């Protein structure tokens, strides 16, 4: 298993950067400037949030919080792209198939970010909180 030396080694980070090109292609086909800007802003926010989470490894709760914010931005991209799919019926310039494909990729990114967040949350729990949970059941 390869070791992670920096944020650029994280697959979620790499994926979030690769998806930006696809977002720009779709976004510039959207005629509404405000909507286009929201889509771009959400997608551009993800890599820095992942980077911030990675840099907070000494504080697992902080790391988890930044991964959660990245996941929220990814989910927001899915919502904006779903609106773009609806708009594609009226504005033929918006590529419906590309939007659907990107939705799948961002849904997968959100799942990966959630997994990363949950892992860091477990590190943040005090050692005896796990023991207490086990003894209650």
Order of alpha helices (4+ residues) and beta strands (2+ residues): alpha-alpha-alpha-alpha-alpha
